[in-house]
Amino acid sequence: MNFQDNSGLKFLLQDYVNSAILSEKELFDLMNLIKFTGQKWNLLYRGSRDGFKSEDFHRKCDGFANTFTIIQTESNAVFGGYTGARWSKNGGFVEDQYSFIYSYYNTLNKKLIFECNRSLEAIYCEPNSGPSFGYNDVFIANECNQNYDSSCHVGYSYYNTINSYNSQESKEFLTGSASFKITEIEVYTKICEKLSEDKIETLCEKTGKNLQEIGAIFDTYNTVAINGQINLDLFVGFLIKKNPNIETEKELKELQKVLKFIFEYFDEDNSGYLDFFEFIECYFIFETKNRKKSQKAILEFLFDLADKDKSQSLEIDEINELLIKFPNILNKNNFASHLKDRVNYNNTNEILARNEFSELLDLLFS
């Protein structure tokens, strides 16, 4: 896109973000960086409009999930964060595995994203603090435009691959100093479609979950989605977060192939997106805090991927194709060798039934 002609940008950003900190060009660039291109946002809080006291932030933002924060310091550093969790002043940390911190203008002249690696400490919610992320990774003080009590020390709750956590640089590279004064803060929330009562009742009946549980799943969906839709890239990112022990690039590429198959499996209308009804079908399979269960669920789909004739059994050629296409995934936990042993032990037809495949997974992940 030609940035000399801003008419296209104005169209793209209309009703999306109207920032007092960043220009339309900068916003477009930032949304691309954090992979929220096209997402619609609603401004909840602006320090210069609503006040810089912590109580002003909480008055405007408490109870809202899926928020995107932009912070500007007097040195013109610009950074912030995103969280799917709800802000409050109840005290302490709030869990969120989807949160991240970003830096747009910093002393390194690099645009950076820091993923959360301690999800139990994703955001910090206290009556006397503003929008704060991690264990002092980003701390915004009360009346932050009047003092130098705000600070950044990225690397404890959020990955910092730029410098050592204990170094002075880790405290200063975002803003130029370990503590700083803020000139503007903005907090936006995603504009999300609401679920009708009829849809909620249908989902409760279909899933056996109650209203609160459906609401929590809908929150997760909107955290991951852009404008109420989850495409393949978002879906892959969602499930990779549930398999953080990927060790090599080859393993990641193999896993992405499996996840593409899973996405197409649940995309029943072949739209290229998962709506909430399609998403909830797979949510109960993968939404578990037990990583082994999540890994096992993904491997279950390898059977469907290989079983092209839908016979509910795999012939030797289909098994060999799996072993060739997914060596890194299958070699983990010695699954490949167990699979070969089971086939060799099996009957002369050299066929592996679905229940045998599942039994093997149960044995490995018990």
N, C-alpha and C positions, 0 to 999 in steps of 0.2 A: 504494500500500500504506500502511496506517495504521501508523506507526512506534510508536504508543502500545501496540499489541499486538505483542509480540516473538515470539509463537509461530510466525507465518509466516516471520519472518526466521530463527529457529532451524532450521526445517525446510529452508529454502533453503540455509543455510550449513553444515548438518550434514555432517561429513566433507569440508568444503571448505577452510576456513581457521579455525584456532583461535588467534587472535593475542593476544599479551600487550601489544600496542601499541594496537590499534584495537578499538573495540566492534563488535558485530554490525551495528548501524546504519551505522557508519562504513565497515566492510568492504563492506557491500552497496552503499553509495554509491561507494566506490572501484572496485569491480569493474565497476560501470556506467560509470564514467569511463574506465577503460582497456579497456573492451569485452571483459571476460572473465567476464561474468555467467554463473553456473552452472558454471564450470570447477572441477573437483576438484583440490586441491593436497595435497601431502605435505610436512610440515615437515622440512627437512634440518638446519637450524642455527638455534640461538637463543643469542645472546651470554650472557645471564644463566644459561643452562643448560649451555652447552658451553664457555664461555670467550671472551674478547674478543681473544685473540692471533690474529695472522694464521694461524698454524699450525692453530689450532682451526677456523677457517673452512675452510681448505683440506682438512683432514682429513675434514670432513663434506660438503663440496660439490664437490670436484674430480671431474671426470668426468661431472658432471650437466649436462644441457642444459635449456633451457626453464624457467629459474628466475626467480622473482619475489621481489624484495628489498624489505623495509620497514625503514626506519631512523628512529630517534627520537633527537633531541639533548636536551641538558639544558635548552634553551630551549623544549622541546616542539614543535619543528619536526618534521614527518613528511614524508619523501620516500623515493624509492627508484628502482628500475628493473626492467626486464624484458629478458632476452636469450635468444635461442635457442641461442647458442654455449655451449660447455662450459667451465667454470672449470678452471683448472690453475695450477700455480706454475712453469710452464716459462719464464716471462719474456716481457715484451712485450705487444703488442696482439693481439687476436683479432677477425677480421672477422665481422660480422653485420648484415645490412641490415634486420632486423626488430626490433632493440632500440630501447628508448626509456627516457627518464627521466620520472618524474612528481613532482609536488609536491602534497601534500594539505594540510598546514598550513605557511604561510609568512608573511612579513612583509606581503605584499600582500593577504592574506585571499582568495586566488584558488586554485582547483584547476587545475593546469596539467599539460600533457603536452609533452615535448620530443622530437621525432623525431630519429633519427640521420641526419646529413647527410654524415658521413665514415665509411662502414661499415667501412673497414679498421681503424679505431680504436674499434670499438664498446665493447669491454671491455678492461680492463688487468689482466693476470695476472702477479703477481710474488709470490715467497715472503713478502715483508715487507709485503704490503698485503692488505686485505680486499676485499669486492666493490666494485670501482671501475669507473667508466664513462667512456669517452672520454679525451681528453688533458687530464686534470685537471678535467673537467666535474664529476665526483664522485670524490673520492679518499678512501678509508678506510684509516687508518693502523693499524699494529700497536699492540695494547693501546689501542684507541681510546676506551675508557672511563676511561683514566688520564691522557690528555694532550689537547692541543688541536692535534694534528698533522693531523687530518682537515680536508678543505677542499672547497669547491664553487666552480667557476668555469664556469657553464654558458654555452655559446655557441661553443666551438671545434669539437668533434666532434658536437654536438647543436644543432639550431636553437634560437635564443633570440630570439623576436620581442618580448620584454618590455622589454629594455634593451640598450644597446650592450655588446659583449663586453669592451671595454677600460675600461668604467666600474667604479667601486667598487660600484655597485648590483648589477652582474652577479655579484659575489663574495659579496654579503651578503643578497640577497633571499630565498634559500631558508631560511636559518637565523638571520639577524640579524647574522652576523659572517662574516668571511672564513675563519676557522678555528674549530673547535668540538670539544666533547667529546660522545661518544655514550653514551646510557643504555641503548639496546637495539637489537639488529639481529635480524631474522628473514629466513631465506632458504627459500623453498618451491620445489618442483619440480612441474610438471604431472604428474598421474596419467594415464598413457597406456597403452593396450592394447599388448601385445607381439605381434610377428609370429611365427606358428608356423613351424617349419622347412619344413613342406609349402608354406605360402604363399610363403616366401622362395624356395624352389626353383622354384615356378611362375613367380614374377616374374622370376627370373634367366633362365629359359628363354624367357619371353615377350619380354623387353626386350633380352636379350643383355648385360645388366649383371652385374657380379660382386657378391658379398655385401657388400663395403664400399660400393659405389656405391648399392645398394638401401638400405643402412642410412642413408646420408647423405640420400637422398631422403625416407626415413621420418622422419628428424629434422626436415627442412623441413616436412613435412606436419604433424607434431605441434606445431611452432612456430606454425603458422598456425591450426590447428584448435582447437576447444573440445570437450573430451571426445571426441576422435577423430572429429569431424565438421566439415566445412567448409560453411557455408551461403553464400548468395549474397553477403552483405555482406563476409564474410571473403575470398571468392574475388576479388571486385572489388578489395578492398584489396591482396591479394597481387599482382595483375597491374598495378595502378596504380603500385606501387613499382617495377615494371620499366619504367615509362614516365614518369619524373620530369620530363620537359620539357613537361608540359601547361601551356599558356600562359594559357588563359582558362576561365572558368566554363562557357561554352557548349561548348567543346571537351571539358571533363570530362564534361558531361552526355551528349554524344554517345558518348564512349568508354564510359560506364557502360551505355548501351543495347547496344552491341556486346558488352560483357563479359557482360551478362545472357543474350544469345543463346548465347555460348560456354559459359556455365555450364549452360544447359539442354541444350545439345548433348552435354555429357559426363555429365550426370545421367541415365544410361540407365534407371534404375528410377523416375524422376520422384519421388524421395523429398524433394526440396528440399535435399538434402545430397550432398556428394561424399565417398564413402568412399575409402580409400587406393587401391583398384584403379582407381576412376574418376579420381582425382587424378593418378595416375602416367601415365595416357594423355595428359593435356595437359601434364604437367610437361616432357617432352622437347621440346615445341613452344616453350614460353615460357622455360624455365630456361636462359638464356644471358646471359653478361656483355656480349654485343654488343647494345646497345640498338636498333640499326637492325634486327637480326634479329628482336627481340621485337616491334617496331612492325610489321614486315612480316608476321609471323605473325598478328597481330591483324587487319590489313587483308585477309589471305587469307580470313578468316571473313566479311568483308562480302559476298563472292561468294555464300557459302552462305546468308547472310541474305536476299539479294535473289533468289536462285534458288528461288522458292517451289515451282515444279513439278518441281524436281530434274532438270532437263533437261541440266545441266552447260553451259548457255549462258544469256546474259542478252539479252533483247530490249531495244529502246530505251526502252520504258516502265519496265522494271525498273531500267535504268541511271539514268534521270531521277529515279526515286524515291530511289535512293541519293544522288544529288547534292542533292536537296532535304532529305533527312533528316540527312545527315552532311556539311554544307558545310565545317565547320571542320576536321574530320579529313581530308577529301579534298583540301582546298586546301593542306594542309601538303605540302611538297616538290613543289608544283604537280601533285599527282596528279590533281586534278579536270580540269585543262586537258589533261593527257596522255590521260586517259580519254575526254574528248570528241573529241580529235583522232583517237584510235584508232577510235572508232565512226564518225566521218565518213569515215575512210579505208577502213573495212571494206566488205564487200559490200553489195549492195542490200537484203538481208534485214535489215540493221541488227542483227546478232546478234554478241555477243562471247562467244567460247568460253572455257572455264576456262583452257586453256593460254595463250591470248592475255592474259588477265587476269594470270596468273602471270608471263608474260614481261615485262609492263609493270612489275610490282613488282620483278622482278629488275633491270630497267634503272634504276629509280629508287633502289634500295637497294644497288646494286653499289659 
